[in-house]
């Protein structure tokens, strides 16, 4: 059993190495980077296997990503904007985590109303060597479906349905607001299903743990917060693809639904949602750190 766990850790590291090499080769012409690749291989091989009986996994750092911000308002409800709601819930979630776990470092991709590129959100998590990435968003539906309400949590995958693709397309469309997005995102088109197909390959190493956390989040929303859940879904989100760790994107509710918009903007509603995410995180952390 321990061998399988160490082998899976090795596969995870190889996946990360593959991503680093790909990005290095595409983004730099400096030959010194090419020389670094064999060194990276050696480091990963030397650190991939640890003695049995030693705890090898602990969640020390978590990145909380408040969706949208600045010139990108995200979904707009009757009186509120996604960027503001997501930031308030992100702050509340971070506060609860820091209050209960003094040894965990909480990192925000943004802690004010500022615009942060999707690529930089993932880079913040990767550069800090985070153990977990949680992205918080608000949902929307077409004009003739305003009564839809509830939560859904996504993990990275090529879209599994047309509905999931539409959600991913909306969240990825922020790319179009960025300067030089065609060069920065290497021709990625948020409106093209084909652009999402390869995404799932890069998050395969983390899909199991991402699904575990996503499932716990939706369970908490239903059992403890009393929310309607649309379940755990898979779709092609750029910000999840670029993160080299278990990652989830949470749609906490529909701003396009007037009743739900009031709940999402209510201080107590935001506390309930944040507490639900925290309890799921607490369960996830306990499971992972004890199952070794």
C-alpha positions as CSV (number, residue, x, y, z in Angstrom):
1,X,0.0,0.0,0.0
2,X,2.8,2.4,0.9
3,X,4.6,1.6,-2.3
4,X,1.5,2.5,-4.3
5,X,1.2,5.8,-2.5
6,X,4.9,6.6,-3.2
7,X,4.5,5.5,-6.8
8,X,1.5,7.9,-7.2
9,X,3.6,10.7,-5.7
10,X,6.3,10.0,-8.2
11,X,3.7,10.1,-11.1
12,X,2.5,13.5,-9.7
13,X,6.0,14.9,-9.8
14,X,6.6,13.7,-13.3
15,X,3.3,15.4,-14.4
16,X,4.6,18.7,-12.7
17,X,8.0,18.3,-14.4
18,X,6.2,17.8,-17.8
19,X,4.3,21.0,-17.3
20,X,7.4,22.9,-16.2
21,X,9.4,21.7,-19.2
22,X,6.6,22.5,-21.6
23,X,6.2,26.0,-20.3
24,X,10.0,26.5,-20.3
25,X,10.4,25.4,-23.9
26,X,7.5,27.5,-25.1
27,X,8.2,30.7,-23.2
28,X,11.9,31.1,-23.3
29,X,14.8,31.0,-25.8
30,X,17.4,31.1,-23.1
31,X,19.5,27.9,-23.5
32,X,20.3,28.0,-19.8
33,X,16.7,26.8,-19.2
34,X,17.4,23.7,-21.3
35,X,20.4,22.9,-19.1
36,X,18.2,23.0,-16.0
37,X,15.9,20.2,-17.3
38,X,18.2,17.3,-16.5
39,X,18.8,18.8,-13.0
40,X,15.1,19.0,-12.4
41,X,14.8,15.3,-13.4
42,X,17.5,14.3,-11.0
43,X,15.9,16.3,-8.1
44,X,12.5,14.7,-8.7
45,X,13.9,11.2,-8.9
46,X,15.9,11.7,-5.7
47,X,12.9,13.0,-3.8
48,X,10.2,10.7,-5.1
49,X,10.5,7.9,-2.7
50,X,10.5,8.3,1.1
51,X,11.0,5.6,3.8
52,X,7.8,3.8,4.7
53,X,6.1,4.8,8.0
54,X,7.0,8.5,7.6
55,X,4.3,11.0,7.1
56,X,4.8,12.3,3.6
57,X,1.9,14.7,3.1
58,X,0.7,17.7,5.1
59,X,-1.4,20.7,4.0
60,X,0.6,23.8,4.9
61,X,-0.5,26.3,2.3
62,X,-3.8,27.0,0.7
63,X,-4.5,29.6,-2.1
64,X,-8.0,31.1,-2.1
65,X,-8.9,32.7,-5.4
66,X,-11.7,35.3,-5.5
67,X,-13.0,35.2,-9.1
68,X,-12.8,38.2,-11.4
69,X,-12.0,41.7,-10.0
70,X,-11.2,45.2,-11.2
71,X,-12.2,45.8,-14.8
72,X,-13.8,42.4,-14.9
73,X,-17.0,42.4,-12.8
74,X,-18.0,38.8,-13.7
75,X,-21.6,37.9,-13.5
76,X,-23.9,40.9,-12.7
77,X,-27.1,40.5,-10.8
78,X,-29.9,42.9,-10.2
79,X,-27.9,45.0,-7.7
80,X,-24.5,43.2,-7.2
81,X,-21.4,41.9,-9.0
82,X,-19.7,38.6,-8.8
83,X,-16.3,40.1,-8.2
84,X,-17.6,41.7,-4.9
85,X,-19.4,38.7,-3.6
86,X,-16.6,36.3,-4.4
87,X,-14.1,38.5,-2.6
88,X,-16.2,38.7,0.6
89,X,-16.6,34.9,0.7
90,X,-12.9,34.4,0.0
91,X,-12.0,36.7,2.9
92,X,-14.4,35.0,5.3
93,X,-13.1,31.5,4.3
94,X,-9.5,32.6,4.8
95,X,-10.4,34.1,8.2
96,X,-12.0,30.9,9.4
97,X,-9.1,28.8,8.2
98,X,-6.5,31.0,9.9
99,X,-8.6,31.1,13.1
100,X,-8.7,27.3,13.3
101,X,-5.3,26.4,11.9
102,X,-2.5,28.8,13.0
103,X,0.1,26.7,11.2
104,X,-1.6,27.0,7.7
105,X,-0.5,29.8,5.5
106,X,-3.5,31.3,3.6
107,X,-2.7,33.1,0.3
108,X,-5.1,35.2,-1.7
109,X,-4.8,35.7,-5.4
110,X,-6.4,39.1,-4.7
111,X,-7.5,40.7,-1.5
112,X,-8.8,43.9,-3.0
113,X,-10.9,44.9,-6.0
114,X,-8.2,44.5,-8.6
115,X,-7.8,42.7,-11.9
116,X,-5.7,39.6,-11.9
117,X,-5.0,37.6,-15.0
118,X,-6.0,34.0,-15.0
119,X,-2.4,32.9,-15.7
120,X,-1.2,34.9,-12.7
121,X,-3.8,33.4,-10.4
122,X,-2.4,29.9,-11.1
123,X,1.2,31.2,-11.0
124,X,0.6,32.6,-7.4
125,X,-0.4,29.1,-6.3
126,X,2.5,27.4,-8.2
127,X,5.2,29.8,-7.0
128,X,4.1,29.4,-3.4
129,X,4.1,25.6,-3.7
130,X,0.6,25.6,-2.4
131,X,-1.1,22.3,-1.4
132,X,-4.6,23.3,-2.4
133,X,-6.3,25.9,-4.7
134,X,-9.9,27.0,-4.1
135,X,-11.5,29.4,-6.6
136,X,-14.8,31.1,-5.7
137,X,-17.3,32.3,-8.2
138,X,-21.0,33.1,-8.7
139,X,-23.2,31.5,-11.4
140,X,-25.6,32.9,-14.0
141,X,-28.3,31.5,-16.3
142,X,-30.1,32.8,-19.4
143,X,-33.0,35.2,-19.0
144,X,-35.7,32.5,-19.3
145,X,-34.2,30.4,-16.5
146,X,-33.9,32.9,-13.6
147,X,-35.4,30.6,-11.1
148,X,-32.5,28.1,-11.1
149,X,-30.6,28.2,-7.8
150,X,-28.0,26.3,-5.9
151,X,-24.3,25.4,-5.8
152,X,-22.0,23.4,-8.0
153,X,-18.3,22.6,-7.7
154,X,-16.0,22.0,-10.6
155,X,-12.8,20.1,-11.1
156,X,-10.6,20.3,-14.2
157,X,-11.5,18.2,-17.2
158,X,-12.4,18.5,-20.8
159,X,-16.1,19.5,-20.8
160,X,-18.4,16.6,-20.1
161,X,-21.6,18.4,-21.3
162,X,-22.8,21.4,-23.2
163,X,-23.9,23.1,-20.0
164,X,-20.5,22.6,-18.3
165,X,-18.8,24.0,-21.4
166,X,-21.0,27.1,-21.2
167,X,-19.9,27.7,-17.6
168,X,-16.2,27.2,-18.5
169,X,-16.5,29.4,-21.5
170,X,-18.0,32.2,-19.4
171,X,-15.3,32.0,-16.7
172,X,-12.5,31.6,-19.2
173,X,-13.7,34.7,-21.3
174,X,-11.8,37.0,-18.9
175,X,-8.8,36.1,-21.0
176,X,-10.1,38.4,-23.7
177,X,-9.8,41.4,-21.3
178,X,-6.0,40.8,-20.9
179,X,-3.3,42.5,-22.9
180,X,-1.5,40.4,-25.5
181,X,-3.8,37.5,-24.6
182,X,-3.1,35.7,-27.9
183,X,0.6,35.5,-27.2
184,X,0.2,34.9,-23.5
185,X,-2.3,32.0,-23.8
186,X,-0.6,30.5,-26.9
187,X,-3.6,30.8,-29.2
188,X,-6.2,29.5,-26.7
189,X,-9.7,30.4,-27.6
190,X,-12.2,30.3,-24.7
191,X,-15.1,29.9,-27.2
192,X,-13.6,26.8,-28.7
193,X,-14.3,23.3,-27.3
194,X,-11.2,22.0,-29.1
195,X,-9.0,24.3,-27.0
196,X,-10.2,22.5,-23.8
197,X,-9.5,18.9,-24.8
198,X,-5.9,18.7,-23.8
199,X,-6.5,20.4,-20.5
200,X,-7.6,17.3,-18.6
201,X,-4.2,15.6,-19.2
202,X,-2.4,18.1,-17.1
203,X,-4.6,17.8,-14.0
204,X,-4.9,14.0,-14.1
205,X,-2.3,13.6,-11.4
206,X,-4.6,15.6,-9.0
207,X,-8.1,14.6,-10.2
208,X,-8.7,12.1,-7.4
209,X,-8.0,14.5,-4.6
210,X,-9.8,17.4,-6.4
211,X,-12.9,15.2,-6.7
212,X,-12.7,14.2,-3.0
213,X,-12.6,17.9,-1.9
214,X,-15.3,18.9,-4.4
215,X,-17.6,16.1,-3.2
216,X,-17.1,17.1,0.5
217,X,-17.9,20.7,-0.4
218,X,-21.2,19.9,-2.1
219,X,-22.1,17.5,0.8
220,X,-21.5,20.2,3.3
221,X,-23.6,22.7,1.3
222,X,-26.5,20.3,1.4
223,X,-26.3,18.7,4.8
224,X,-25.1,21.7,6.9
225,X,-25.9,24.8,5.0
226,X,-29.2,23.7,3.6
227,X,-28.4,24.6,0.0
228,X,-29.6,23.1,-3.2
229,X,-26.7,21.3,-4.9
230,X,-26.2,20.7,-8.6
231,X,-23.4,18.4,-7.7
232,X,-19.8,17.9,-8.7
233,X,-19.0,18.6,-12.3
234,X,-16.0,18.6,-14.6
235,X,-15.2,21.3,-17.2
236,X,-12.2,23.0,-18.8
237,X,-11.2,26.0,-16.6
238,X,-7.9,27.6,-17.5
239,X,-7.2,28.6,-13.9
240,X,-7.5,25.0,-12.7
241,X,-5.5,23.6,-15.6
242,X,-2.5,25.7,-14.8
243,X,-2.3,24.8,-11.1
244,X,0.1,22.1,-10.1
245,X,-2.0,20.8,-7.1
246,X,-5.5,19.6,-6.3
247,X,-7.9,22.4,-7.3
248,X,-11.6,23.2,-7.3
249,X,-13.8,26.0,-8.6
250,X,-17.0,26.7,-6.6
251,X,-20.0,28.4,-8.0
252,X,-21.7,29.4,-4.7
253,X,-25.0,30.4,-6.2
254,X,-26.8,32.2,-9.1
255,X,-26.7,36.0,-9.1
256,X,-29.2,35.9,-11.9
257,X,-31.8,34.6,-9.5
258,X,-33.2,37.6,-7.5
259,X,-33.9,35.6,-4.3
260,X,-30.5,33.9,-4.4
261,X,-28.7,37.1,-5.1
262,X,-30.1,38.5,-1.8
263,X,-28.8,35.4,0.0
264,X,-25.4,35.7,-1.6
265,X,-25.1,39.3,-0.5
266,X,-26.3,38.7,3.0
267,X,-23.5,38.7,5.7
268,X,-24.9,35.6,7.4
269,X,-25.4,33.8,4.0
270,X,-21.7,34.4,3.2
271,X,-20.7,33.1,6.7
272,X,-22.7,29.9,6.1
273,X,-21.2,29.3,2.7
274,X,-17.7,30.0,3.9
275,X,-18.2,27.7,6.9
276,X,-19.5,24.9,4.6
277,X,-16.3,25.2,2.5
278,X,-14.2,25.2,5.7
279,X,-15.8,22.1,7.1
280,X,-15.2,20.3,3.8
281,X,-11.6,21.4,3.8
282,X,-11.2,20.2,7.4
283,X,-12.5,16.8,6.5
284,X,-10.3,16.6,3.4
285,X,-7.2,17.6,5.4
286,X,-7.9,15.1,8.1
287,X,-8.5,12.3,5.6
288,X,-5.3,13.0,3.6
289,X,-3.0,13.4,6.5
290,X,-4.3,10.3,8.4
291,X,-4.4,8.0,5.4
292,X,-0.6,7.5,5.2
